Amino acid sequence: MRLLAAAAALLALAPCALAGDEPALHGIETADLDRSVGPCTDFFEFANGGWRAKNPIPASMLRWSRRWQAGESTKEQLRAILDEVSARESWPRGSVEQLVGDHYAACMDEPRANQLGVEPVRPLLDEVANLPDIAGVIRTIGRFHELGIPVPFGVAATPDRHDPAQVIADVYASGLGLPDRDYYVKGEPRFKEAREKYQSHVMRMLELGGEIRKDARRDAEAVLGLETKLAQAQLDNVALRDPKQTDHRTGFVALTEACSMFDWPGYFAAAKLPRAALNVQQPAFLRAVDRLFQDEPLPAWKAYLRWQLMHSAAAYLAAPVVEEDFGFFGKYLGGAAEMKPRWKRCTESTDALLGEALGRKYVERYFPPAAKARVQEMVKNLLLAMGDTIRGLDWMSPLTKRKALEKLATFDPKIGYPDRWKDYSSVVVRRDALWTNVEAEQAFKVRDERARVGKPTDRGRWGMTPPTSDAYYNPLLNEIVFPAGILQPPAFDLHATDAVNYGAIGVVIGHEVSHGFDDEGAQFDARGRLANWWTAEDLNKFHERGQCVVDQFEGYLIEPGIHHNGRLVLGESIGDLAGAKIAYRAFQRSLEGRAKAASIDGFTAEQQFFIAWGQFRGDAIRPEAQRLMVQTDPHPVARFRVIGPLSNLPEFQKAFDCPADAPMIRPKAQRCAVW
């Protein structure tokens, strides 16, 4: 969700009042511009190149921009809360303060973690080492699931795709240590190298877990072999984006027949799951797992489980394990030069494991009611703008428009934080037992999820914690969700002009709204059901317009020989394109009945809007992280999230008076317009 830019005068940033009686509000960050590059030539560099030149990526980060800097600043705010509450040991047991304070205190006790080594997970490692047969492996898989380790598959709670008012169990493919299945099966040199380094990493982790080198080398080879077989049976990332490919509603008996070696009756009984209708995302994968239970040697399964345990627990063990884990995943795959400081990692784990408890303290201190009210007004305007856009489409029939508008009318915006906070008071958290805490917290999360199955959907639940600097759309609930963590500068600022706010958070809002109508979201109707609401002719036109976006992003290279997968990034790219368009429309709507917004620092309001997007999305990203993104991430890299959508928009061309043949302007015959 990144926006656009401007060209113009060399005026220093100074407070400037808007027209009318509004208080003085600031515009875009003029010091961040690179004025040596024209906005019509390379808007990514123009909008934010100055900031990137002065602010290299910190050694511990994979990407950097004002937005990512703000996200790290949020962690400093969380640290202030955690330092304060962890300093006191007399909080009432089960209170928010006791839970987050004691988790953080235990996590920050690095000397104790180093003294313990891998002893916290030794009982489980020994249990796996002594498994006598495949039945024991299957029982241990159930135990791992209770700790939130979904190997070789997982079972989640999700609204039924055909009746979203009810929650069912959803069995999904999992169990890989490398980022995705292509890392196991593709023959390009970069994937071969990754496999070799991964096998060496697994070997070292198994050594740290207590194995002698000869055994660890053999077991690492077995792990890679087993995971390769799991990967070969999985769908790739593009296929996983199509909900029809993972829609396989079935019954309990059919589940037991698809994977007969697994003790489903025992598993469902222990998990307190009803033997009712459920969904199996990848039936072929489950059948492959069944064959592997029968054919793969017991030592390979035991090695696999030991590795997966070490991998999952690594962040909570002694320094040698933490450093080895970082060396492969953070340094080799991501490109980071050093780990984040321990306080930051402990803050992140507190948010991940006790997110609504910590989030409750965060919003009390850092998210004022005025911010929520202003964002709610912006969301209302964005939804109205999307309605105007749908009504104005010349390629969609009245029947499909009516269905689209019905869906738009049922959107459920969630702003800032939940109306009802999650109750963690039953979780036992101690100041002197980090891994024990993690086990208890993960087990709570799993029980909390499983308890939903077979019950009516709770529409008040959130899928992100309040401090998270991100947003999401859920097609099953037709909801758009904006945590307080993203409703901070530079995405949203109570002291910024409407042009800046609509250009930054406004495009993010528009992006999430348009996810309801991208290649995936468009397959769900107004009630969140996976059901077609398009006429055949309109659906063909929609796919043709989507193909334009696919072709555009296929042409974007991050380095020679590596380009974006247009199918993988299609949904996010439709979101950026539509988000920028409807946010601009909403901004124009917000000006109705008001005096024309004045220029600030030599930039018109329209230019400010686009620059705000370019500055919000202007990430510098390490080359290693970009290679990982184009393989696994449905989001394009930052450069193309800025220039890609803008190059299609006549509004951008007009704002900066770009000639038709400018590098930032796509020829009219090649321009993409989905919504």
N, C-alpha and C positions, 0 to 999 in steps of 0.2 A: 504494500500500500504506500506507494511513494509518489510524490508529485513533482511539479513542474517548475519553470524558471522564468527569468526576465533578463532584459538588456537595458542599459541606460546609464544615467549620470553617475559621476564619481562623488556622491555626497556621503558624508559620514553618517553613521547611525545616530539619530537624535530623536528625543520624544517629539511626537507630532500629533496634534489633535485631529480627529476625524471631523467631517462636516457635521454641523448641527450641534447639539448640546452634549454629545457623548464625551466621556472622560478620555484623556490622552491614552491611546493604546499603541503598542509598538507593531511594526511591520516585520518583514523578513530580516534575516541576519545578513546585512550587506557585507560584513567583513568575511563571510564564508564564500563569497562569490569569487570566481576566477574570471576577471574581466579581460584576460588575454584571449579568451575563447568566446565566440559569439553564441548567443542562445539558439540561433538557427543552425549552428554548425554542430555543436555537441552540448546538449543541454545538461547532461550529467556533470560534465566538467564545469560548465558555466555556473550552475546553481550551487555547487558545493565543493568544487575543486580546491578553492582556497582553504577551506576548513581541513580537508584531507591532507593537504600539503603541510599544514602546521600541526597536525595531530596524527602522527603515525599510529598504527595499530599497536596497542600495548602488548607486551610479550605474552600475557596470559589469555588474550582474546583472539578469536578467529575472525572477527569483523569489528568495524568501528565506525561510528558516526555519532552525531548528536543524539540520535535515538538510542543507540546502544550505550552511549555514555549515560544517558538518563536512566536506563535500566540498571546500570551498575550503581548509580546514585541512589536508586530506590533500595538497593541492598544495603547501602550505608544507613539509610533511614531505618531499615529493619534491624540492622546491627545495633543502632542506638536503643531500640526497643528491647532487643534481646540482652544487651549488656545490662540494661536497667533491671529487667525482671529476673535475670539469672543471678544477679548480685544478692538477691534475697532468697533464703532457703525456707521461709516460714509461710509460703503461700498455702492456702487450703488445698488439700489433695484433690486432684481432678479439676482444679480451676484452670482457666486459660493460661494464666501467668505461670502456674506451677508446671504445666505440661510443656509449654514452649521454652520456659526458662531452664528446666532440668534437661530437656533434650539438648539444648544449645550448650549447657555447661558440660554435659557428658561428651558431646562432640568436640568441644574445645580442649578437652583434656588429652592433648597429644602425647605427653609422657606416658600416661596409662595405656593408651592404644599401642604405643611402641613396646612397652613392657609386656603386654599380652601377646603380641605377635599375631598368629592365626588361631590362638587358643579359643577365642569366642566361637569359631565355626568348627573346631576340632570334633565335637560330638557328632555333627552331621557328616563331616568328612569320613570319620571312622564308621559311621552307620552305612554310608555308601560303600566303603571299601569292603565291608563284611556282608554285603548282600549275597544271599546264596543262590538266587535264581531270578528269572525275569519277573516273577510275581512280586518279588521284593523291589525290583526297579519300578514297577507300576505303582506300588504303594508309596514309594519315595517321590514319584512324580506328583502324586496327590499331596504329599507333605510340602513339596516345593511350591505348589500352587497356593497353598495356604499362606505362604510367605511372599506371595506376589512374584514368584519366579515361573513364568509361563512356558515350560518346556515339556515336550517338544511342541505342544499346542497350548492354548489358553481357553478359558471359559469365562465369558464376560456377561454382564447384564445389559440388555439393550431393548428399547422399544421395538415391538414387532413391526417389521416393515410393511405388513399388510393390515395391521391394526395397532397404530402407535400409541393408543390409549392403554395398552397392556405391555408389560415387560416380560421378555422371554430370555432364556439362556442362549448365548451365541458362542459357538465353538470356532476358534480361529487358528490359523497356522502361525507358528512362532518357532522359537528354539534355535535361531542362528546367532552366532557371535559377530560375524562380519555384517556390514551395514545392510546388505540386501542380497537376494538370491543370485543376482548377476555376478557378484564378486566371486562366487563359487564356480560358475559355469562358463563365463566368457573367457576367450583366449587371448585378448589383447595384453601386451606386456605389463600394463599398469595393474591389471587384475591378477596376473600370475605373480608379480612381485608382492602384491598385497597378501596373497595366499601363503607365500613363503614366509613373509614376516609375521603373519598371523600364527602360523604353526609354531614358529620360534617363540612367539609371545605366550601361546598356550603352554608350551613346554616349561618356560620359566615360571609361569604362574603355578603350574602343578608342582614344580620344585619348591616354590615358596610354601606350598601347601603340605610339604613333607615328603614328597617322592624323591628317590634318588634319580640322578640324571638319566641313566639308561632307561628306567621305567617311564620317566616323564617324556622322553623323546618318543618312545613307542606309543604312549597314550595320546600324545599330541597328534601324532599321525592318525590314530584311530578316531580322534575327535573330528579332525578335518574330513576324514572319510565319511563319517556318519552325518555330519552337518551337510556335506556335499549331496548326499542322497536325500536329505530333507529338502535342500534347496531345489534340487532337480524336480521335485514334486510340487513346488509352490508356483503360484501365479507371479508374473512380474509386476512391477509398480504401475505400469500403464493399465494392465488388466484389472488391478485392484481398484482403480479409480471408477470402474463401471459397476454400479451397485447390482446390476443384473447378474454379473459374473460371480457374485458372492451371496446370492439370494437362493438358499436351498432349505426351505422350511421342511421340517421332518418331525418324526416322533421319536420317543425314547427307544422303542424296539428297533427301529431302523438304524438309530445311532449305534446300538450294540452290535448290529449285524455288519455295519460298515467298518468297525474296528473291534472285532470280537475278542482280541487278546486283552484289551483293556477292561478293568473291572469297573464298568460304569455303574452297576447297582451299588457297589461299595462307595464309589466316589460321590454319587449323588446323595447317598445317605449321610456320609460324613459332612458334605457341604450343605446339607439341609435344603437341597434343590428339589423342586417338584418334578416328577416324571411326566412332564407335559410337553406340548409342542415347543420346538426349539429350532434354531437355525444353525446349519453347518456351512461355514463360508466356503470351504474348499473340500468337497467330498473326496476328490482324488488324492489329496494330500493325506487325509485321514486313513484312506485305504493303504497308502504307502507306509504310514507309520505302523499300521497293523502288520504289514509284511516285515518291516524292520524289527518289530518285537519278536517275530518268529525267526528271522534269518540272521540278524546281526549278533555277533558273539557277545556274551555277557560282559566280558572285560571292556569292550568298546562302550557299552551303555554306562558302565560304572565310571569310566574315564570321562565320558561326556557329562555325567551328573556332577562329578567333582569339579570339572572345569566351570560349568555353569554356576555352581555355588560360589567358587572363588571369584568369578567375574561379577556376580551380583553383589557380593559382600565387599569387594575390593576397597571401595571408598571409606569403609568403616573399620579397616584393619590397620596394621602397622605400616610405617613409612615405606619400607621396601615394596610392599604390595601396592600401595597407592601410587608409588612412582613408576612401577612397571606397568600398571594399568594406564596411567597417563602417557607413558612413553609410546604406547601403540596407538591408543584411541585419540588422545589429545595432540600429541606431537606428530606422529607419522601420518595418521589419517586427516587430522585437522590443521596441522601446521603451527600450532602454538609453541612458543619457545619455553614457556614455564607454566607451572600450575598457578591457579588462583590462590591467594593467601587462604590460610585455614579458616579464618573468620568468615570469609565469603562462601567457602564451600559448606560450612556449617549453617550459615544463613540459608543457603539454597536447600539444604536437606531439611531444615525445619519447615520451610515453605512447602516442600514436596510432600512431606509426611504429615504435617499438622497445619495445612494451608489455611483453613478457615479460622482456626484458632489464632494464628499469627495475623491473618488478614483482618480479623476483627479489631485487633489493636492498631493495625496500620491505618484503616479507614477512619478510625476515631481521631487520629492525629493528623492525617495528611490528605483527606479527601472531603473538602467542605461541601455542604448542601448546595451552595451556589454553583459549584462545578457540575454537580449531577443535574441540576435544573437546566443549565445552559446546554449540556450535551443532549438532554431529552428533547429540547427544542430543535436542535440540529437534526436529531434522528427523525423527528416529525417532518421536517422540511425535506430530508432525503427521501423518505417514503413517498411524500407527495410528488417529488421530482421524478421518482421512478414510475409513479402512476402516469404522470404527464408523458414520460418517454414511451411507455407501453401504448397509450392511446394514440400517440403520434406515429407509430411504426407504419411504414407503407408496405411492408412485406408480410405482415401477419393478418390473418382473417379476423373478422369480428368475433367469431366463435372462440377462437384460441385467445384473443385479447380478453374476452370476458373471463375465461378460466384463469388467465394470468393475473388479472386484477382481483379475482376472488382469492387467489393465493396471497397476493400482496396484502390484502386486507386482514389476513390472519397472522401476519408477522408478529412475533412477541419479542420486543426489545428488552434486554436486561442491562442495566447501567450500574457500574461501580461494584456492587456486592450483593449477596443474596438477601432476600427479605427474612429468611429464617436460617440461623447459623447451625452448622453441624455440631452435634454434642459429642465431644471426645472424652468425657469425664470417666468413662469406663476403662480407658487405656492406662495401664500402669507404666509410668515413665520415671526412671531413676537418674540420679546425677552421676552414678558411677558404673554404668553398664550400657555403653553405646549400642553394641550389636543386639543386646537383649531388648533395648528400646526399639530398635529398628524392626526386630521380629514382631514385637507387640503392635507397633504402629502399622506395619504392613498387614498383619493379620486382621487388625481392625478394618482397614480399607477393604480387604477381601470380603470379610463378613458383611460389611455395610453394602457392598455391591450385590453379593449373593442374596441378601435379604429382600432385594427388590424383585427378584424373579417370581413370576406368577401373580404379581400384584398390579394395581393400576399405576400408570406412569405418574411420577411426581414431577410436575413441570417446574417446580421451584428449585430443583437441583442445578448446580453449576458444574461445568467441566473444566474450569480454570479457577485458580485461587485469586483472591482480590488483588494481591500485589503484582500479578503477572502483567508484563508489558506486551500484550498480544490481544487478539480478539478472535471470535469464531462464529461460524454459522452451523447450526444443526438441522439437517433437512427433515429428520424424523419429527422434530418438535417445531420446525419452521421458526426458530428463534435466532436472533442475533445478539451476541453477548460481548460487552465491552468492560473488562475489569478496570478497577480504579488505577491499576498500575500503568495502563496505557493512556489514561486520561490525564497526563502530565505533559509539561513542555518536553520536547518540541511538538508532540502530537496535538496537544490541546493546552491552551493557556488562557486563563481568564483575563489576562492583561494584553492579549493579542487582538488584532483586528479580525473581523469576520473573514476577510480574504485569506488571512493566514490560517485560521482555524478550519475553514472549509477546505482549504488546499491541503491540509495535513490530516487531521482526524476526520474531516468530512469525506475525503476520498477513502479512508479506511472504512467508514460507515457504509459508503456507497459500494465499496468492494464486498463487504459482508452481505449487504442486501442483494447484490447481483449474484452471489453464490447460490441464492435460491433459484436462479435462472441460468446457471452455467451448464456445461455439458452433463454434470452429475446431478446438481440440484434440480434441473428442469425435468428430471425423471420422477420427482416426487410431487404429489398434488397438494392442495390447500390443507388437507388433513394430515400431511406428512406420510401418506401412503406411497409406496413404490407403484405408481399407476400412471399410465399415459393420459395426458389431458390435451394433447395436440392433435390437430388434423394431420393426415399424412403429408399433405402438401406443405404445411407450415413447418413440420418437423424436418422435412428435406431442406427447406430454405435455411432453417436454423443450423443444420449440420454443414451446409455449404459456407455459411458465414463463419462458423467455427473453424472450418478448414483453412480459411484465410489466416486466422491467428496461428494455427499450427504451422503453416508454411512460413509465416513471418519469423517465428521463433526458431524453427529449424535452421534458419540462416544466420543465427547469432552464435558465433564461436567465442569460447572463453580462452582458447589457445589453439594453435594449429592441431587439427585432427580431433578436437573435442568440441562438440556443439550441443546446444540445448535439444532435448527431445520434445518436440512440439506437442505431442500427445500428452506427455507427462505434465507439462506446465499449462495445458489448455485452460483448465478451470481457473487457476490463479490469474492467468493472463486475460481471460474474459473479465474476471473480477476487477483487475486494474483498469482495463479499458472502459468498462461500464462505470466503474467507481468514479473515475475522473470526469466522465461525461455527466453523470447525474449529480455529482457534488458541485460541479460548475453551475449546473442548472439550478440546484438548490441555493447556491450562493446568490445567483441572480434573483431568485425568488425572494430571498431575505432582504434584498434592497428595495423591493416594491414599496412605494409609499414613502420612501426616505430620500433625502438629498443624495445625489451621486457621491459615492465614496471618493474622497480626495486621494491624489497620489501621495505616496510617502517615499522619501529618499529617492525621488526621481522615477519611481515605478508606479504604474497604474494599479488599481485594485485587481484587475484581471491578471496582470503580470505577477503581482504578489501571490495570487492564488497558485499559479503554476510553479513559481519558485519555491513556495512552501512545500509542495509535493517533492520537488527535487531535493530539497534540503532534508526532509524527513526520511526519504528513501535513499539518501546518498551514501550508502555503506561502502567503505573499503573492505574487501574480503580477501583473505589469504588465498593464494593459488591452490593449495591443497584442499581448502574448504570449498572452493569453487568446483573442483573436480568431484568432490563428494556430493555437492549439491546437484550437479547436472545428472548424477546417477540416481539419487535417492529422493530429492526434494521436489515436490510439485510447484514450488515457487522459483521463478527465474532469479538469477543473480541481480544485484541491485542496479547495475548499469542498464540492463535491459528492462527492468521494471520502471525505470524512469523514461528512457527514450522510446521504448516500445509502444506504450499506449499513446504518448503525446504525439508521436509521428503520424498517428491516424486522425488526430482531432483538428478540424478546421478552426475551432476556438483558440487553440494554441497558436496556430499559424497566424491568425488575425491579431492576437494579443501582442505578438512580437514582430508583426509585419514581415514575416519570412517569405522570401520569394519561393515560387513553386518548385524550383530546382534545388533548394537548400538541402543539405545533408539530413536535417532533422525532419524533412517533410517527404512523406511517401507519395509517389505519383497517385493521382486520383483513382486510376484504374486498379491500383494495388491496395488501396486503403481498406482496412477492416472496420466493420461496424456491426456488432452483434445486437447490442441494445442501444 
